[in-house]
């Protein structure tokens, strides 16, 4: 499972944001089910940042978000994320897709 969380950060906030995002990444990385992750900054638009993490499965990611340490160290910076879907299933050639029904179509 892949989580891509993007942020728009004004130039004046970059130094503190970079530190905060590093702390958030450390907290997530300490959780069971974390596989790997990276922090990046867009080449063409330096105000656009990304935290990309990979997880064993969606349950591991959801449990990580519920952990006390993540709530204290990561959630405050994650609240700054752009309002867009961020969780993706990884797609391997020749495998079935997990086709979900949109939750808004209830």
C-alpha angles and dihedrals in degrees: 000000000000127000118196113186117182128197135191108216124182113231092248091059098047099099096052093037092053091053092046092048090050089053091049091050091050091052092050092045090057091061126100112259096029110135104178144312148187141206118222143177123214114253096214099036110035092190090066116087133175137202109198119187134173124212136189090242141336092269091060091053093048092048089050091055089052095053118109094233093052091047090054100038107025111025095067091060094038088059086067091062122119112264100253138109110283109175120088135176113229112242120217120196112264097016129115118257122238097241108197127191112240110258090220091064095071 
